[in-house]
Amino acid sequence: MQPRAWYFRTPKGTTHGPSYTSGHAKMEAARLASKRPKLEAETALILWRSLAKSGWQIGHRGTKFIR
């Protein structure tokens, strides 16, 4: 099985990713929104709360079998 891939989507509908965890996808979304690639993890997760209210979304593609 492949690991689950997490993506984040901006309010304009642009999809970015993949990430291995939903937390990592949230941090990457906050870093992109603030245009600060070295934003601390705690600050990024706090910023994510505001982003979620303004239309940013986290989703995943599920897992699939590899033969």
C-alpha positions as CSV (number, residue, x, y, z in Angstrom):
1,M,0.0,0.0,0.0
2,Q,1.1,3.5,-0.6
3,P,1.0,5.9,2.3
4,R,-1.8,8.4,2.5
5,A,-0.9,11.7,0.8
6,W,-2.2,15.0,2.3
7,Y,-2.7,18.1,0.2
8,F,-3.9,21.6,1.0
9,R,-6.0,23.8,-1.2
10,T,-6.1,27.6,-1.3
11,P,-9.3,29.5,-1.5
12,K,-8.6,30.0,-5.3
13,G,-8.6,26.3,-5.8
14,T,-4.9,25.7,-6.2
15,T,-3.7,22.3,-4.8
16,H,-0.3,22.0,-3.1
17,G,1.4,19.0,-1.7
18,P,1.9,16.1,-1.0
19,S,2.7,15.8,2.7
20,Y,2.8,12.7,4.8
21,T,0.6,14.0,7.7
22,S,-2.2,16.4,8.0
23,G,-0.2,18.5,10.5
24,H,2.6,18.8,8.0
25,A,0.2,19.9,5.3
26,K,-1.2,22.6,7.7
27,M,2.3,23.9,8.5
28,E,3.1,24.1,4.8
29,A,-0.1,25.9,4.1
30,A,0.7,28.5,6.7
31,R,4.3,28.9,5.5
32,L,3.0,29.5,1.9
33,A,0.3,32.0,3.1
34,S,2.8,34.0,5.2
35,K,5.5,33.7,2.5
36,R,8.0,32.7,5.3
37,P,9.5,29.3,4.4
38,K,11.2,29.0,7.9
39,L,8.1,29.8,10.0
40,E,8.2,27.9,13.3
41,A,5.9,24.9,13.6
42,E,3.9,26.2,16.6
43,T,3.3,29.6,14.9
44,A,2.3,27.9,11.7
45,L,-0.3,25.8,13.4
46,I,-1.7,28.8,15.2
47,L,-1.9,30.7,11.8
48,W,-3.7,27.6,10.3
49,R,-6.7,28.3,12.4
50,S,-7.2,31.6,10.7
51,L,-6.6,30.2,7.3
52,A,-9.2,27.5,7.8
53,K,-11.8,30.1,8.6
54,S,-11.0,32.0,5.4
55,G,-11.4,29.0,3.1
56,W,-8.1,27.0,3.1
57,Q,-8.7,23.2,3.2
58,I,-6.8,20.1,3.9
59,G,-7.6,16.8,2.2
60,H,-6.1,13.5,1.3
61,R,-6.2,11.1,-1.6
62,G,-6.5,7.9,0.5
63,T,-4.4,4.8,0.0
64,K,-4.1,2.4,-2.9
65,F,-2.6,-1.0,-3.5
66,I,0.6,-1.3,-5.6
67,R,1.0,-4.5,-7.5
